[in-house]
Amino acid sequence: MEQLPTSPGERPEETNASHDSARTATTTTPWDEVLKEWAFDQSPCFLAIFGSDLRLLRANAGMERTLSRTEAEMRGLRLPEIAPGPVGEETERRMRLALETGEPQHLDDFVRPAAAGPERGWATSLSPLRDPDGRVRAVGLAAHDRTTIAGERQQLLMPDVTGALIGTTLDSARTAQELVDVAVPRLADLAVVDLLDPPPRPDAVSTRPVTGPVTVSRTAVRSILEGSPEARIAVGATTVYPPLSPAAECLEAGRGAVYATTDPAVARWVSQDPSAAWIGEYEARALMLVPLRADGVTLGLAVFSRHERQEPFRPEDLLLAEELTAKAAVSIHKARRYTREHTTTMTLQRSLLPHTLPDQPALEIASRYLPAGAEAGVGGDWFDVIPLSGARVALVVGDVVGHGIRASATMGRLRTAVRTLADVDLPPDELLTHLDDLIIHLSADEADQEGNGEAAGGIGTTCLYVVYDPVTRGCTVARAGHPPPAVVSPEGSVYLLDVPAGPPLGLGGLPFETAEVELPEGSILTLYTDGLLQPRERDIDEALDIMFSALARPASTLDTVCDRVLTALLTHRPDDDVALLVARTRALHADQVVVWDLASDPSVVAEARRRCTEQLTAWGLEEASFVTELLVSELVTNAIRYGAPPIQLRLIHENRTLICEVSDASSTAPHMRRARIFDEGGRGLLLVAQLAQRWGTRHTVIGKTIWAEQSLVDFGSL
């Protein structure tokens, strides 16, 4: 075997023929192999080669010194076994990515093996190693000692600079401005941030390169130069990076680059792109371009330049710029995701809340809804106004635990359930009991779907349900963990209704109780969620005193009352959602309501029709007489035939509707069915349903009431 030379001076002479051969073919001599071994082994860098199974094949002396382990001890081990901890696991994950994609990988953060001590660190690069056929067979790891850079890095990236000044808000434009504010003058003389236009979807998970031409929006500018370059480099303007320009190539490559302004590529860019004209105008000496990337998604490009300083950008400057832009990119991506989720949640919530309040005779109503501040997120507070039979109306206010789209979806489910239960005229305590069962079932379903018992599903939701009857001026109230309503009497006194405190919804097993009170006409009912009282900022008694003072002041309209209460209690955007519902009671007087007691005898049907006709004539509603006679005839006949005495007929006349009610002592509710051709009966309720605008049954303590409502607009009688 030929003995290898020990120095370059002992290298065999080469003939001209060998030189000619070298020009036409690449040859590898034993001396070349020796140089490669020396370069690998003696490099001050931390070098290693891992096979396709991610186990160590080779390690240089630098790695041995760093980890205080020999190559023989480490050979065949995976990196997490050599350097245990999150850093080792993350580096191995990136090595696997390099094997699968064939793309180099870079770790921006310090890599601190256990033996290195807290003051040392390495920037790590992972390179796929290919065989002559181009197949990736191994991964090369190179960790560069950055301890000498640490001092400069700490000066630039002090916690009070990057930690406090970049990403302080959920505003992408503000974050971009914070990036250039931090970079100038510490790193560059002028910095520009351009974000892709249109921006990528916040939920995008894509590593595909951005290819030119690329449309961007200039989002932030900062300079130390005189002449206000910020004014000439217009923020908000849209521009297009030409294909093959340094900016487009940087975005396509997905990594930063440093350019001298004498580079022909920069000159072409300046000549083709008017938005890059500032590079020549301000005689930039050096450029550094760094893409903003987060979660594999390219968001834009940061351009740094030096005009005043003579020195060019160094590799360590690029590393520092990448640190800054990485932090800004994460914040911008987070802000866009939050904005999208917040907008979606707000849209969902607005669609689930009442768009307009129904026009009804019982109450004059005003409402306000304020979502929580941006940091807290949209919650699940809601309110509703539900017209009931007999001119009554239900008011409901609720508060779902939590924030975000899940809370809004739960709120929508509960609001729909409340409307459904209210439609069958359940008393407030029974309605809350059914709602409690519903939340228990929803929570169990969600826990099964998610495989754990942590899904809230609305557990802890609070609700206040109020039913007001303008005929009796009676108010029936039940609550589930919710603050009681406040009442302002016509004389101006303010107090809380004494309503038994039921448990929050979803706990199960505990009863709900109702409170019944008669309210004078003109009383003001105030329903609210606890976000109005800001319990985290002040004592609850103090908040109630402030609310009482605002309610006690005379106001011309209920909208004024709402605004006055909000102004008194909220000094800033609330940390929790606020729902406020204010209602002034009205009454239907004796001249608008008539009641007749009827015997359980078929002969009284004609008498009932006659009395109704006379009463409608007295009300000036002769045009409604024919339909009303048919309704009264069917409902009274049905009560006599299938119900139980006592039987009562009641007519209620308010501005736009006429209500006919027949009550009896039987609890059996009628059901509409389709009569067959030869059936003698079964058509009465079908006729009622066709003639009335609305009809239904509500159960009472001693029986039931069948009611039918007509719109007087149909008859031209108002």
C-alpha positions in Angstrom: 0.0 0.0 0.0 1.4 3.4 -0.9 2.5 5.5 2.1 0.7 8.8 2.4 2.7 12.0 2.5 2.8 13.7 5.9 2.8 17.3 4.7 1.9 19.3 1.6 5.6 19.6 0.8 5.9 15.9 0.4 3.0 15.7 -2.0 4.1 14.1 -5.3 4.8 16.3 -8.2 2.1 16.7 -10.7 2.8 16.8 -14.4 1.1 19.0 -16.9 -0.8 16.0 -18.1 -2.2 15.6 -14.6 -3.2 19.3 -14.6 -5.0 18.8 -17.9 -6.7 15.7 -16.6 -7.9 17.7 -13.5 -9.5 20.2 -15.8 -11.7 17.6 -17.4 -12.5 15.2 -14.5 -12.8 15.3 -10.7 -10.4 13.0 -9.0 -10.0 12.2 -5.3 -6.5 11.4 -4.0 -5.6 9.8 -0.7 -4.3 13.2 0.3 -7.8 14.7 -0.2 -9.2 12.1 2.1 -6.7 12.9 4.7 -7.6 16.6 4.5 -11.3 15.8 4.9 -10.6 13.7 8.0 -8.5 16.5 9.5 -11.2 19.1 8.7 -13.9 17.0 10.3 -11.9 16.0 13.4 -10.1 19.3 14.1 -13.0 21.6 13.4 -13.8 23.8 16.4 -17.5 23.3 15.5 -19.6 20.5 17.1 -19.9 18.0 14.2 -21.7 14.7 14.0 -23.2 12.3 11.5 -26.4 10.4 12.2 -27.6 7.5 10.0 -31.0 7.0 8.5 -32.1 5.4 11.8 -31.0 8.7 13.6 -28.3 6.9 15.5 -24.8 8.4 15.7 -22.2 7.2 13.2 -19.4 9.7 13.6 -18.5 12.5 16.1 -15.6 14.9 16.0 -13.3 15.9 18.8 -15.3 19.1 19.3 -18.4 17.1 20.2 -16.3 14.8 22.4 -14.9 17.8 24.3 -18.3 19.5 24.6 -20.1 16.5 26.0 -17.2 14.9 27.8 -17.8 11.6 26.1 -15.9 9.6 23.6 -17.1 8.8 20.1 -17.1 5.1 21.0 -19.4 5.7 24.0 -21.9 7.7 21.8 -21.8 5.6 18.7 -25.2 3.9 18.0 -27.1 6.2 20.4 -29.9 8.6 19.4 -29.5 12.3 20.2 -32.0 12.3 23.1 -29.9 9.6 24.7 -26.7 11.6 24.2 -28.2 15.0 25.3 -31.4 14.3 27.2 -34.1 16.9 27.4 -36.4 19.0 25.2 -33.5 20.3 23.1 -32.3 16.9 22.2 -35.9 15.7 21.3 -36.5 18.8 19.2 -33.2 18.5 17.3 -34.0 14.8 16.6 -37.4 15.8 15.3 -35.8 18.3 12.9 -33.2 15.6 11.8 -36.1 13.3 10.9 -37.6 16.2 8.9 -34.3 16.7 7.1 -34.3 13.0 6.2 -37.9 13.0 4.9 -37.8 16.3 3.0 -34.2 16.5 2.0 -34.2 20.2 3.1 -31.6 21.6 5.6 -33.0 22.6 9.0 -31.8 25.3 11.4 -32.5 25.7 15.1 -32.7 29.3 16.1 -32.6 28.8 19.8 -29.5 28.0 21.9 -28.7 24.3 22.2 -27.2 23.7 25.6 -26.0 20.1 26.3 -25.8 19.2 29.9 -22.0 19.3 30.1 -21.8 22.7 28.5 -22.8 24.8 31.5 -25.3 27.7 31.5 -23.0 30.2 29.8 -22.4 28.3 26.5 -24.7 27.7 23.5 -24.7 26.6 19.9 -26.6 27.4 16.8 -27.4 24.1 15.1 -27.6 23.3 11.4 -28.8 20.0 10.1 -27.8 19.0 6.5 -29.1 15.9 4.6 -26.2 13.8 3.2 -26.8 12.2 -0.2 -25.2 9.3 -2.0 -24.1 9.6 -5.7 -27.7 8.7 -6.8 -29.1 11.7 -4.8 -30.8 9.6 -2.1 -30.6 11.0 1.4 -28.6 8.5 3.5 -27.7 10.4 6.7 -27.9 13.7 8.4 -24.9 16.0 9.3 -25.2 18.0 12.5 -23.1 21.2 12.9 -23.4 23.2 16.1 -21.6 26.5 16.1 -20.3 28.0 19.3 -22.2 31.2 19.9 -20.8 32.0 23.3 -18.8 34.9 21.9 -21.9 36.4 20.4 -23.9 36.0 23.6 -22.7 39.3 25.0 -23.8 41.2 22.0 -27.0 39.2 21.8 -27.9 40.0 25.4 -27.3 43.7 24.9 -29.6 43.8 21.9 -32.2 41.3 23.0 -32.6 42.4 26.6 -35.9 41.2 28.2 -37.1 44.7 28.5 -36.6 45.2 24.8 -37.9 42.1 23.0 -40.0 40.6 25.7 -41.8 43.8 26.6 -41.8 45.7 23.3 -42.5 43.0 20.6 -45.9 41.4 20.6 -47.4 43.5 23.3 -50.8 43.6 21.7 -53.0 41.4 19.5 -52.5 43.8 16.6 -50.4 42.7 13.7 -49.7 46.2 12.4 -48.6 47.3 15.9 -46.4 44.2 16.3 -44.7 45.0 12.9 -44.0 48.6 14.1 -42.6 47.2 17.4 -40.2 45.1 15.4 -38.7 48.0 13.5 -38.7 50.1 16.6 -36.5 47.5 18.4 -34.2 47.0 15.4 -33.5 50.7 14.8 -31.0 51.9 15.8 -29.7 48.8 17.7 -29.3 46.7 14.6 -30.0 48.8 11.5 -30.3 52.4 10.4 -33.6 51.7 8.6 -36.1 48.9 8.8 -39.2 48.1 6.8 -41.8 45.3 7.3 -43.9 44.2 4.4 -46.7 41.7 5.0 -48.2 39.4 2.4 -51.4 40.8 0.8 -53.8 39.1 1.0 -52.5 37.5 4.2 -52.4 33.7 4.5 -55.4 32.1 6.3 -54.7 32.1 10.1 -55.4 28.4 10.2 -53.1 27.6 7.3 -50.5 24.9 7.9 -48.3 25.0 4.8 -44.6 24.9 4.2 -44.9 25.6 0.5 -42.5 28.3 -0.6 -43.9 31.7 -1.6 -42.9 32.3 -5.3 -42.7 35.6 -7.1 -44.2 37.9 -8.1 -45.3 38.5 -4.5 -47.8 41.2 -3.5 -47.2 42.8 -0.1 -48.5 45.7 2.0 -46.0 48.0 3.6 -46.9 47.8 7.3 -44.1 49.4 9.3 -41.1 51.7 8.8 -38.5 53.1 11.1 -35.3 55.1 10.4 -32.6 57.2 12.1 -32.0 59.3 9.0 -32.9 62.9 8.6 -35.5 63.9 6.0 -38.3 61.6 7.4 -37.9 58.5 5.2 -41.0 57.2 6.9 -43.0 59.8 5.1 -41.5 58.9 1.7 -41.8 55.1 2.3 -45.5 55.1 2.5 -47.0 52.8 5.1 -50.1 51.1 3.8 -49.1 51.1 0.2 -49.2 47.9 -1.8 -46.3 46.7 -3.9 -45.2 43.7 -5.9 -41.8 42.1 -5.5 -40.6 41.2 -9.0 -39.7 37.6 -9.7 -36.0 36.8 -9.1 -35.6 39.9 -7.0 -33.7 39.4 -3.7 -37.0 39.9 -1.8 -38.9 37.3 -3.8 -36.0 34.9 -3.6 -35.7 35.3 0.1 -39.4 34.6 0.6 -39.1 31.5 -1.7 -36.1 30.2 0.1 -37.7 30.8 3.5 -34.5 32.1 5.2 -32.7 35.3 5.6 -29.9 36.7 3.4 -27.3 39.6 3.5 -26.6 41.7 0.4 -24.2 44.4 -0.5 -26.0 47.2 -2.4 -23.4 46.7 -5.2 -24.8 43.3 -5.9 -26.3 43.3 -9.4 -29.5 41.6 -8.1 -30.1 44.5 -5.8 -29.6 47.0 -8.6 -32.1 45.2 -10.8 -34.6 45.1 -7.9 -34.3 48.9 -7.3 -34.8 49.6 -11.0 -37.8 47.3 -11.3 -39.6 48.0 -8.0 -40.5 51.6 -7.2 -41.1 50.7 -3.6 -37.4 49.7 -3.3 -36.2 53.1 -4.7 -35.4 54.2 -1.2 -32.4 51.9 -1.2 -30.7 54.0 -3.8 -32.1 57.4 -2.6 -30.6 56.9 0.9 -27.4 55.3 -0.4 -27.8 52.1 1.5 -24.5 50.3 2.0 -25.8 46.9 3.2 -29.1 45.1 3.2 -30.4 42.2 5.2 -33.7 40.5 4.3 -35.4 38.1 6.7 -38.7 36.4 6.1 -41.3 36.4 8.8 -42.4 32.8 9.3 -44.5 31.2 12.0 -45.7 27.6 12.2 -44.4 26.9 8.7 -46.4 29.8 7.2 -44.7 32.8 5.5 -46.3 36.1 6.7 -44.0 38.7 5.1 -40.5 40.1 4.9 -38.4 42.4 7.1 -35.8 44.5 5.3 -32.9 46.0 7.3 -30.4 48.5 5.9 -27.4 50.4 7.0 -26.7 53.9 5.6 -24.8 55.7 8.3 -22.7 52.9 9.6 -19.8 51.7 7.4 -19.6 48.1 8.5 -21.7 45.5 6.5 -24.1 43.1 8.2 -22.3 40.1 9.6 -23.6 36.5 10.1 -24.2 37.2 13.7 -26.3 40.2 12.7 -28.4 37.9 10.6 -28.9 35.5 13.5 -30.0 38.4 15.7 -32.4 39.7 13.0 -33.9 36.2 12.7 -34.5 36.1 16.5 -36.3 39.4 16.3 -38.4 38.5 13.2 -39.2 35.1 14.6 -40.7 36.7 17.8 -42.6 39.2 15.7 -43.9 36.6 13.3 -45.2 34.4 16.1 -47.0 37.4 17.6 -48.5 38.5 14.2 -49.7 34.9 13.5 -51.2 34.7 16.9 -52.9 38.1 16.5 -54.4 37.1 13.1 -55.7 33.8 14.5 -57.2 35.6 17.5 -58.8 38.2 15.2 -60.3 35.5 13.0 -61.6 33.5 16.0 -62.8 36.7 17.7 -64.7 37.8 14.5 -66.2 34.3 14.1 -67.3 34.2 17.7 -68.7 37.7 17.5 -70.6 36.9 14.3 -72.0 33.7 15.8 -73.0 35.5 19.0 -74.7 38.4 17.2 -76.6 35.9 15.1 -77.8 34.1 18.3 -78.8 37.2 20.2 -82.1 39.0 19.5 -81.8 41.4 16.5 -84.9 43.3 17.4 -87.1 43.2 20.5 -90.7 42.0 19.9 -93.5 44.6 20.1 -95.8 43.5 22.9 -98.3 45.2 25.2 -96.9 44.1 28.6 -93.5 45.9 28.8 -91.6 48.8 27.3 -88.1 47.4 26.9 -84.5 48.6 26.2 -81.3 46.5 26.2 -77.6 46.7 25.9 -74.9 44.0 25.2 -71.2 44.7 25.6 -68.6 42.0 24.7 -65.6 41.6 26.9 -62.3 43.2 26.0 -60.0 41.7 23.4 -57.7 39.9 25.9 -60.6 38.2 27.7 -62.5 37.1 24.5 -66.2 37.0 23.8 -68.2 35.2 26.5 -71.6 33.6 26.5 -73.9 36.2 28.1 -77.3 36.4 26.5 -80.8 37.9 27.0 -84.1 37.4 25.4 -87.7 38.7 25.3 -90.3 36.0 24.6 -94.0 36.8 24.1 -96.3 34.3 25.9 -100.0 33.5 25.8 -102.5 35.8 27.5 -100.5 39.0 26.7 -97.8 37.9 29.1 -94.1 38.2 28.3 -91.0 36.4 29.6 -87.6 38.1 30.2 -84.5 35.9 30.4 -80.9 36.8 31.1 -78.1 34.2 31.3 -74.3 33.8 31.6 -72.4 30.8 30.2 -69.1 30.0 31.9 -66.0 30.6 29.8 -65.2 32.6 26.6 -64.8 32.0 22.9 -66.7 30.2 20.2 -67.5 27.3 22.5 -69.2 29.5 25.0 -71.2 31.2 22.2 -72.3 27.9 20.8 -73.5 26.8 24.2 -75.3 30.1 24.7 -77.1 29.5 21.4 -78.2 26.0 22.5 -79.5 27.3 25.8 -81.3 30.3 24.2 -83.1 27.9 21.8 -84.0 25.6 24.6 -85.4 28.4 26.7 -87.5 29.6 23.8 -88.8 26.0 23.2 -89.6 25.5 26.9 -91.2 28.9 27.2 -93.4 28.1 24.2 -95.1 25.4 26.1 -95.8 27.8 29.0 -93.8 26.1 31.7 -93.6 27.9 35.0 -90.2 29.5 35.7 -89.1 26.9 38.2 -90.0 24.0 36.0 -88.3 25.7 33.0 -85.1 26.0 34.9 -85.3 22.3 36.0 -85.6 21.2 32.4 -82.7 23.5 31.4 -80.6 22.0 34.2 -81.3 18.5 32.8 -80.4 19.7 29.3 -77.0 21.0 30.4 -76.2 17.8 32.3 -76.9 15.8 29.1 -74.9 18.2 27.0 -71.9 18.0 29.4 -72.1 14.2 29.4 -72.2 14.0 25.6 -69.2 16.3 25.2 -67.2 14.4 27.9 -67.8 11.1 25.9 -66.8 12.7 22.6 -63.6 14.1 24.1 -62.7 11.0 26.1 -62.5 12.8 29.4 -64.6 14.4 32.0 -63.2 17.8 31.7 -65.7 19.2 29.2 -67.8 21.8 30.8 -70.7 21.7 28.4 -72.3 24.7 30.1 -72.0 23.5 33.7 -72.1 26.5 36.0 -74.3 28.6 33.7 -76.5 31.1 35.5 -80.0 32.1 34.4 -82.7 34.5 35.5 -86.3 33.9 34.2 -89.1 36.4 34.7 -92.7 36.2 33.6 -94.9 39.3 33.8 -98.7 39.3 33.3 -100.1 42.8 32.4 -103.6 41.7 33.3 -102.9 40.9 37.0 -99.6 42.9 37.1 -98.1 39.8 38.6 -94.4 39.0 38.2 -93.1 35.4 38.7 -89.4 35.0 39.0 -86.9 32.1 39.4 -83.1 32.1 39.2 -80.3 29.6 38.9 -77.2 31.1 40.4 -77.9 34.5 38.9 -78.1 37.9 40.6 -81.7 38.9 41.4 -83.4 41.7 39.4 -83.6 45.2 40.6 -86.9 47.1 40.7 -87.5 50.8 40.6 -91.0 51.7 41.9 -93.0 54.5 40.3 -92.1 56.6 43.4 -88.4 56.2 42.7 -87.4 53.7 45.4 -84.9 51.0 44.2 -84.6 47.5 45.7 -83.7 43.9 44.8 -86.5 41.4 44.4 -86.3 38.7 47.1 -85.9 35.6 44.9 -84.8 32.3 46.3 -81.2 31.6 45.1 -81.2 28.4 43.1 -78.0 26.6 42.1 -76.2 27.2 38.8 -77.4 25.1 36.0 -75.8 21.7 35.3 -75.3 20.7 39.0 -78.5 18.6 39.2 -80.4 17.3 42.2 -81.4 20.6 43.7 -84.8 22.3 43.3 -85.6 25.8 42.0 -88.1 28.0 43.6 -90.2 30.9 42.4 -91.1 34.2 43.9 -94.4 36.0 43.0 -94.8 39.7 43.4 -97.3 42.3 42.2 -95.7 45.3 40.5 -97.4 48.7 40.1 -97.8 49.9 36.6 -94.8 51.9 35.6 -92.3 49.9 37.7 -88.9 49.3 36.1 -87.4 45.9 36.1 -83.6 45.6 35.6 -82.0 42.3 34.6 -78.2 42.1 34.2 -75.2 39.7 34.2 -72.5 39.9 36.8 -70.0 41.5 34.4 -71.9 44.7 34.9 -71.0 44.8 38.6 -67.2 44.2 37.9 -66.9 42.0 41.0 -63.1 41.8 40.5 -62.6 45.5 40.8 -65.0 46.6 43.6 -67.0 45.2 46.4 -70.4 43.9 45.3 -72.3 46.1 47.7 -70.5 49.2 46.4 -71.4 48.2 42.8 -75.0 47.7 43.8 -75.1 51.2 45.4 -73.7 52.7 42.2 -76.3 50.9 40.1 -79.2 51.9 42.5 -78.1 55.5 42.3 -78.1 55.4 38.5 -81.5 53.7 38.4 -83.1 56.1 40.9 -82.4 59.2 38.7 -85.5 60.1 36.6 -85.0 59.4 32.8 -87.2 60.2 29.8 -86.5 56.9 28.1 -85.3 53.4 29.0 -82.3 53.9 26.6 -81.2 56.7 28.8 -81.5 54.4 31.8 -79.3 51.8 30.1 -76.6 54.3 29.1 -76.6 55.9 32.6 -76.1 52.5 34.3 -73.3 51.5 32.0 -71.5 54.8 32.3 -71.7 54.7 36.1 -70.5 51.2 36.5 -68.0 50.7 33.7 -64.9 52.9 33.5 -63.2 50.8 30.8 -63.9 47.9 28.5 -65.3 45.2 30.7 -63.3 42.0 31.5 -66.5 40.0 31.1 -69.5 40.3 28.9 -72.3 42.6 30.0 -75.9 42.0 29.2 -78.4 44.6 30.5 -82.2 44.4 30.0 -84.5 47.2 31.4 -88.3 46.9 31.2 -91.1 49.3 32.3 -94.3 47.5 33.2 -97.6 48.3 31.6 -101.1 47.1 32.6 -104.2 46.0 30.7 -107.1 47.6 32.6 -110.6 46.3 33.3 -112.0 47.8 30.1 -109.6 45.7 28.0 -110.4 42.3 29.7 -113.7 40.5 30.2 -114.3 37.2 32.0 -117.4 35.0 32.0 -118.1 31.9 34.1 -119.9 29.2 32.0 -121.9 26.3 33.0 -120.9 22.8 31.7 -123.9 22.7 29.5 -124.0 22.6 25.6 -126.8 25.2 25.7 -124.4 27.9 27.0 -122.4 27.8 23.7 -124.9 30.1 22.0 -124.9 32.4 25.0 -121.1 32.6 24.9 -121.2 33.6 21.2 -123.7 36.3 21.9 -121.7 37.8 24.8 -118.6 37.9 22.7 -120.4 39.6 19.8 -121.7 42.3 22.2 -118.3 42.9 23.8 -116.6 43.2 20.4 -119.2 45.7 19.4 -118.5 47.7 22.5 -114.7 47.6 21.6 -115.5 48.6 18.0 -114.3 45.3 16.6 -117.4 44.2 14.7 -115.2 43.0 11.8 -113.7 40.4 14.1 -117.0 39.1 15.3 -117.5 36.2 12.8 -114.1 34.6 13.3 -114.3 35.2 17.1 -117.7 33.5 17.3 -116.3 30.4 15.5 -113.3 30.3 17.8 -115.4 30.7 21.0 -117.9 28.1 19.8 -115.2 25.5 19.1 -113.2 26.1 22.3 -116.3 26.2 24.7 -117.8 23.1 23.1 -114.4 21.3 23.5 -114.2 22.3 27.2 -117.8 21.1 27.8 -117.4 17.8 26.0 -113.9 16.8 27.1 -113.0 19.1 30.1 -114.3 19.5 33.6 -116.1 22.4 35.4 -115.6 25.1 36.3 -115.4 26.6 32.8 -114.3 30.2 32.1 -114.2 32.3 29.0 -111.9 35.4 28.8 -111.4 38.0 26.1 -108.3 40.2 26.1 -108.1 43.2 23.8 -104.9 45.1 23.3 -103.8 47.4 20.5 -102.9 44.8 17.9 -104.4 41.5 19.0 -107.5 39.9 20.3 -107.1 36.9 22.6 -109.7 34.3 23.4 -109.1 31.9 26.3 -111.2 29.0 27.6 -110.2 27.4 30.9 -111.5 24.3 32.6 -110.4 22.1 35.5 -109.2 19.1 33.4 -105.4 18.7 32.9 -105.8 16.7 29.7 -104.5 18.7 26.8 -106.2 18.5 23.4 -104.2 17.4 20.4 -105.0 18.4 16.8 -105.4 15.5 14.4 -106.5 15.0 10.8 -110.1 13.8 10.7 -111.1 11.1 8.2 -113.8 11.6 5.6 -116.6 9.9 7.6 -115.5 11.1 11.1 -118.2 13.3 12.8 -115.6 15.1 15.0 -111.9 16.0 15.1 -112.1 19.1 13.0 -112.6 21.7 15.8 -108.9 22.3 16.6 -108.0 22.2 13.0 -110.5 25.0 12.4 -109.0 27.0 15.3 -105.5 26.6 13.9 -106.7 27.9 10.6 -108.6 30.9 11.9 -106.1 32.0 14.7 -102.7 33.6 14.2 -101.5 31.6 17.1 -103.1 29.0 19.5 -102.0 26.7 22.2 -102.5 25.2 25.6 -101.0 26.2 29.0 -101.4 24.3 32.2 -102.5 26.0 35.4 -102.6 24.9 39.0 -106.2 23.7 38.7 -106.4 22.6 35.1 -105.6 24.1 31.7 -106.3 27.0 29.4 -106.7 26.8 25.6 -106.1 30.1 23.9 -106.3 31.5 20.4 -104.8 34.9 19.3 -106.0 36.9 16.3 -104.2 39.8 14.7 -106.5 42.8 14.5 -104.4 44.2 11.6 -106.0 41.5 9.4 -109.4 43.1 10.1 -108.2 46.7 9.7 -109.2 47.3 13.4 -106.5 49.0 15.6 
